[in-house]
Amino acid sequence: MPTFTSTLPDDLFRQLRAQAESLAMPMNKLIEKALRIYLDQLTRAEYVKSYKQAAQDEDVLMVAEEGMEEYLRQLPKEK
């Protein structure tokens, strides 16, 4: 596992230390967990952005509508 060294502003370091103590967790594990959550949120934000862009694309909308029409044709008819 690689080692990473960084500096933090004093106030952020104090908050980190306090949270780590209250959770009985090493600071590096708390940083690791927070970073994983943050990176996951960035990934999700990219998906949202791409879906919003796709929603404005006429070709994508047409393909989606055609796909939905085909799907609905394949559903069994109610009796």
OpenMM code with the backbone's topology and positions (N, CA, C; nanometers):
from openmm import Vec3, app, unit

residues = "MET PRO THR PHE THR SER THR LEU PRO ASP ASP LEU PHE ARG GLN LEU ARG ALA GLN ALA GLU SER LEU ALA MET PRO MET ASN LYS LEU ILE GLU LYS ALA LEU ARG ILE TYR LEU ASP GLN LEU THR ARG ALA GLU TYR VAL LYS SER TYR LYS GLN ALA ALA GLN ASP GLU ASP VAL LEU MET VAL ALA GLU GLU GLY MET GLU GLU TYR LEU ARG GLN LEU PRO LYS GLU LYS".split()
positions = [
    Vec3(0.0860, -0.1172, 0.0000),
    Vec3(0.0000, 0.0000, 0.0000),
    Vec3(0.0908, 0.1236, 0.0000),
    Vec3(0.0665, 0.2158, -0.0917),
    Vec3(0.1487, 0.3367, -0.0959),
    Vec3(0.1241, 0.4264, 0.0255),
    Vec3(0.2232, 0.5038, 0.0564),
    Vec3(0.2132, 0.6016, 0.1646),
    Vec3(0.1929, 0.7394, 0.1029),
    Vec3(0.1043, 0.8167, 0.1647),
    Vec3(0.0734, 0.9508, 0.1174),
    Vec3(0.0915, 1.0470, 0.2336),
    Vec3(0.1642, 1.1536, 0.2111),
    Vec3(0.1857, 1.2545, 0.3143),
    Vec3(0.1267, 1.3865, 0.2670),
    Vec3(0.0576, 1.4549, 0.3567),
    Vec3(-0.0057, 1.5809, 0.3212),
    Vec3(-0.0077, 1.6732, 0.4423),
    Vec3(-0.0423, 1.7967, 0.4181),
    Vec3(-0.0634, 1.8915, 0.5270),
    Vec3(-0.2093, 1.9347, 0.5252),
    Vec3(-0.2594, 1.9718, 0.6408),
    Vec3(-0.3973, 2.0181, 0.6545),
    Vec3(-0.3973, 2.1488, 0.7320),
    Vec3(-0.4944, 2.2340, 0.7056),
    Vec3(-0.5099, 2.3527, 0.7912),
    Vec3(-0.5365, 2.3086, 0.9354),
    Vec3(-0.4913, 2.3885, 1.0292),
    Vec3(-0.5035, 2.3526, 1.1716),
    Vec3(-0.6461, 2.3180, 1.2118),
    Vec3(-0.7416, 2.4002, 1.1685),
    Vec3(-0.8805, 2.3759, 1.2091),
    Vec3(-0.9335, 2.2443, 1.1537),
    Vec3(-0.8975, 2.2116, 1.0310),
    Vec3(-0.9423, 2.0860, 0.9716),
    Vec3(-0.8775, 1.9670, 1.0421),
    Vec3(-0.7512, 1.9811, 1.0760),
    Vec3(-0.6827, 1.8746, 1.1485),
    Vec3(-0.7474, 1.8513, 1.2847),
    Vec3(-0.7829, 1.9589, 1.3535),
    Vec3(-0.8497, 1.9444, 1.4844),
    Vec3(-0.9842, 1.8731, 1.4697),
    Vec3(-1.0604, 1.9092, 1.3670),
    Vec3(-1.1889, 1.8428, 1.3434),
    Vec3(-1.1684, 1.6945, 1.3123),
    Vec3(-1.0695, 1.6667, 1.2309),
    Vec3(-1.0393, 1.5275, 1.1953),
    Vec3(-1.0018, 1.4478, 1.3196),
    Vec3(-0.9138, 1.5029, 1.3995),
    Vec3(-0.8698, 1.4336, 1.5208),
    Vec3(-0.9870, 1.4109, 1.6153),
    Vec3(-1.0721, 1.5125, 1.6325),
    Vec3(-1.1871, 1.4992, 1.7223),
    Vec3(-1.2835, 1.3923, 1.6733),
    Vec3(-1.3115, 1.3919, 1.5434),
    Vec3(-1.4021, 1.2902, 1.4888),
    Vec3(-1.3429, 1.1508, 1.5015),
    Vec3(-1.2155, 1.1381, 1.4718),
    Vec3(-1.1499, 1.0078, 1.4823),
    Vec3(-1.1571, 0.9567, 1.6263),
    Vec3(-1.1334, 1.0449, 1.7212),
    Vec3(-1.1422, 1.0052, 1.8619),
    Vec3(-1.2841, 0.9655, 1.8998),
    Vec3(-1.3819, 1.0438, 1.8555),
    Vec3(-1.5207, 1.0126, 1.8928),
    Vec3(-1.5688, 0.8823, 1.8296),
    Vec3(-1.5124, 0.8476, 1.7140),
    Vec3(-1.5493, 0.7224, 1.6472),
    Vec3(-1.4560, 0.6069, 1.6841),
    Vec3(-1.3568, 0.6358, 1.7669),
    Vec3(-1.2553, 0.5362, 1.8037),
    Vec3(-1.1950, 0.4734, 1.6784),
    Vec3(-1.1554, 0.5602, 1.5862),
    Vec3(-1.1043, 0.5173, 1.4566),
    Vec3(-0.9735, 0.5926, 1.4299),
    Vec3(-0.8745, 0.5250, 1.3745),
    Vec3(-0.7522, 0.5975, 1.3375),
    Vec3(-0.7828, 0.7053, 1.2332),
    Vec3(-0.7114, 0.8151, 1.2410),
    Vec3(-0.7361, 0.9249, 1.1477),
    Vec3(-0.7188, 0.8814, 1.0030),
    Vec3(-0.6190, 0.7983, 0.9747),
    Vec3(-0.5985, 0.7566, 0.8354),
    Vec3(-0.7168, 0.6762, 0.7830),
    Vec3(-0.7810, 0.5972, 0.8680),
    Vec3(-0.8986, 0.5208, 0.8242),
    Vec3(-1.0171, 0.6136, 0.8001),
    Vec3(-1.0304, 0.7153, 0.8836),
    Vec3(-1.1379, 0.8128, 0.8649),
    Vec3(-1.1169, 0.8901, 0.7346),
    Vec3(-0.9931, 0.9293, 0.7079),
    Vec3(-0.9620, 0.9989, 0.5824),
    Vec3(-0.9908, 0.9080, 0.4635),
    Vec3(-0.9498, 0.7823, 0.4737),
    Vec3(-0.9736, 0.6865, 0.3650),
    Vec3(-1.1226, 0.6709, 0.3363),
    Vec3(-1.2003, 0.6552, 0.4419),
    Vec3(-1.3456, 0.6386, 0.4250),
    Vec3(-1.4080, 0.7644, 0.3641),
    Vec3(-1.3686, 0.8811, 0.4145),
    Vec3(-1.4230, 1.0074, 0.3636),
    Vec3(-1.3851, 1.0274, 0.2170),
    Vec3(-1.2630, 0.9931, 0.1824),
    Vec3(-1.2186, 1.0085, 0.0444),
    Vec3(-1.2938, 0.9144, -0.0492),
    Vec3(-1.3176, 0.7917, -0.0063),
    Vec3(-1.3952, 0.6975, -0.0889),
    Vec3(-1.5370, 0.7514, -0.1140),
    Vec3(-1.5991, 0.8039, -0.0082),
    Vec3(-1.7339, 0.8599, -0.0221),
    Vec3(-1.7324, 0.9784, -0.1182),
    Vec3(-1.6341, 1.0659, -0.1026),
    Vec3(-1.6251, 1.1843, -0.1875),
    Vec3(-1.6021, 1.1458, -0.3339),
    Vec3(-1.5122, 1.0516, -0.3582),
    Vec3(-1.4854, 1.0092, -0.4964),
    Vec3(-1.6076, 0.9422, -0.5576),
    Vec3(-1.6820, 0.8676, -0.4775),
    Vec3(-1.8065, 0.8069, -0.5263),
    Vec3(-1.9072, 0.9153, -0.5636),
    Vec3(-1.9155, 1.0199, -0.4843),
    Vec3(-2.0066, 1.1302, -0.5148),
    Vec3(-1.9665, 1.2010, -0.6440),
    Vec3(-1.8362, 1.2161, -0.6670),
    Vec3(-1.7903, 1.2764, -0.7928),
    Vec3(-1.8305, 1.1911, -0.9124),
    Vec3(-1.8165, 1.0596, -0.8980),
    Vec3(-1.8557, 0.9684, -1.0055),
    Vec3(-2.0051, 0.9794, -1.0325),
    Vec3(-2.0833, 0.9814, -0.9271),
    Vec3(-2.2287, 0.9945, -0.9427),
    Vec3(-2.2656, 1.1271, -1.0080),
    Vec3(-2.1960, 1.2335, -0.9719),
    Vec3(-2.2230, 1.3654, -1.0306),
    Vec3(-2.1926, 1.3636, -1.1803),
    Vec3(-2.0899, 1.2905, -1.2212),
    Vec3(-2.0586, 1.2783, -1.3639),
    Vec3(-2.1705, 1.2050, -1.4379),
    Vec3(-2.2250, 1.0998, -1.3761),
    Vec3(-2.3378, 1.0285, -1.4373),
    Vec3(-2.4577, 1.1212, -1.4530),
    Vec3(-2.4882, 1.1954, -1.3495),
    Vec3(-2.6015, 1.2890, -1.3548),
    Vec3(-2.5797, 1.3893, -1.4675),
    Vec3(-2.4596, 1.4429, -1.4765),
    Vec3(-2.4284, 1.5398, -1.5814),
    Vec3(-2.4463, 1.4775, -1.7195),
    Vec3(-2.3994, 1.3544, -1.7367),
    Vec3(-2.4111, 1.2910, -1.8687),
    Vec3(-2.5573, 1.2610, -1.9028),
    Vec3(-2.6376, 1.2211, -1.8023),
    Vec3(-2.7791, 1.1957, -1.8287),
    Vec3(-2.8534, 1.3246, -1.8635),
    Vec3(-2.8171, 1.4334, -1.7971),
    Vec3(-2.8798, 1.5616, -1.8285),
    Vec3(-2.8446, 1.6055, -1.9701),
    Vec3(-2.7195, 1.5810, -2.0093),
    Vec3(-2.6794, 1.6151, -2.1460),
    Vec3(-2.7530, 1.5267, -2.2458),
    Vec3(-2.7660, 1.3985, -2.2144),
    Vec3(-2.8353, 1.3059, -2.3043),
    Vec3(-2.9821, 1.3446, -2.3196),
    Vec3(-3.0407, 1.3976, -2.2121),
    Vec3(-3.1823, 1.4370, -2.2161),
    Vec3(-3.2051, 1.5526, -2.3129),
    Vec3(-3.1002, 1.6262, -2.3457),
    Vec3(-3.1119, 1.7379, -2.4390),
    Vec3(-3.0780, 1.6978, -2.5824),
    Vec3(-3.0326, 1.5747, -2.6015),
    Vec3(-2.9896, 1.5276, -2.7333),
    Vec3(-3.1078, 1.4623, -2.8055),
    Vec3(-3.1490, 1.5216, -2.9164),
    Vec3(-3.2661, 1.4728, -2.9906),
    Vec3(-3.2477, 1.3291, -3.0382),
    Vec3(-3.1278, 1.2935, -3.0833),
    Vec3(-3.1035, 1.1570, -3.1313),
    Vec3(-3.1165, 1.0553, -3.0186),
    Vec3(-3.0629, 1.0876, -2.9026),
    Vec3(-3.0723, 0.9970, -2.7879),
    Vec3(-3.2181, 0.9800, -2.7473),
    Vec3(-3.2938, 1.0897, -2.7452),
    Vec3(-3.4354, 1.0818, -2.7088),
    Vec3(-3.5134, 0.9958, -2.8073),
    Vec3(-3.4825, 1.0098, -2.9362),
    Vec3(-3.5513, 0.9309, -3.0374),
    Vec3(-3.5224, 0.7817, -3.0188),
    Vec3(-3.3968, 0.7468, -2.9954),
    Vec3(-3.3607, 0.6066, -2.9746),
    Vec3(-3.4296, 0.5526, -2.8500),
    Vec3(-3.4336, 0.6319, -2.7436),
    Vec3(-3.4987, 0.5885, -2.6199),
    Vec3(-3.6481, 0.5659, -2.6420),
    Vec3(-3.7132, 0.6556, -2.7159),
    Vec3(-3.8560, 0.6408, -2.7427),
    Vec3(-3.8820, 0.5177, -2.8282),
    Vec3(-3.7974, 0.4944, -2.9291),
    Vec3(-3.8139, 0.3751, -3.0132),
    Vec3(-3.7965, 0.2486, -2.9299),
    Vec3(-3.6987, 0.2509, -2.8393),
    Vec3(-3.6767, 0.1351, -2.7526),
    Vec3(-3.7952, 0.1108, -2.6617),
    Vec3(-3.8552, 0.2161, -2.6101),
    Vec3(-3.9709, 0.2024, -2.5223),
    Vec3(-4.0911, 0.1490, -2.5994),
    Vec3(-4.1096, 0.1950, -2.7220),
    Vec3(-4.2196, 0.1449, -2.8044),
    Vec3(-4.2028, -0.0044, -2.8297),
    Vec3(-4.0806, -0.0472, -2.8595),
    Vec3(-4.0538, -0.1895, -2.8833),
    Vec3(-4.0786, -0.2702, -2.7572),
    Vec3(-4.0364, -0.2186, -2.6441),
    Vec3(-4.0577, -0.2865, -2.5163),
    Vec3(-4.2070, -0.3020, -2.4890),
    Vec3(-4.2845, -0.1975, -2.5112),
    Vec3(-4.4275, -0.2035, -2.4851),
    Vec3(-4.4974, -0.3012, -2.5784),
    Vec3(-4.4499, -0.3130, -2.7018),
    Vec3(-4.5079, -0.4111, -2.7945),
    Vec3(-4.4846, -0.5552, -2.7477),
    Vec3(-4.3781, -0.5771, -2.6750),
    Vec3(-4.3434, -0.7118, -2.6304),
    Vec3(-4.4162, -0.7526, -2.5026),
    Vec3(-4.4749, -0.6565, -2.4336),
    Vec3(-4.5485, -0.6889, -2.3118),
    Vec3(-4.6742, -0.7659, -2.3458),
    Vec3(-4.7099, -0.8647, -2.2638),
    Vec3(-4.8328, -0.9397, -2.2898),
    Vec3(-4.9555, -0.8493, -2.2757),
    Vec3(-5.0511, -0.8716, -2.3592),
    Vec3(-5.1762, -0.7935, -2.3551),
    Vec3(-5.2619, -0.8408, -2.2387),
    Vec3(-5.3245, -0.7454, -2.1697),
    Vec3(-5.4156, -0.7810, -2.0616),
    Vec3(-5.5434, -0.8371, -2.1198),
    Vec3(-5.6032, -0.9324, -2.0531),
    Vec3(-5.7273, -0.9942, -2.1015),
    Vec3(-5.8471, -0.9299, -2.0402),
] * unit.nanometer
topology = app.Topology()
chain = topology.addChain("A")
for resn in residues:
    res = topology.addResidue(resn, chain)
    for name in ("N", "CA", "C"):
        topology.addAtom(name, app.Element.getBySymbol(name[0]), res)
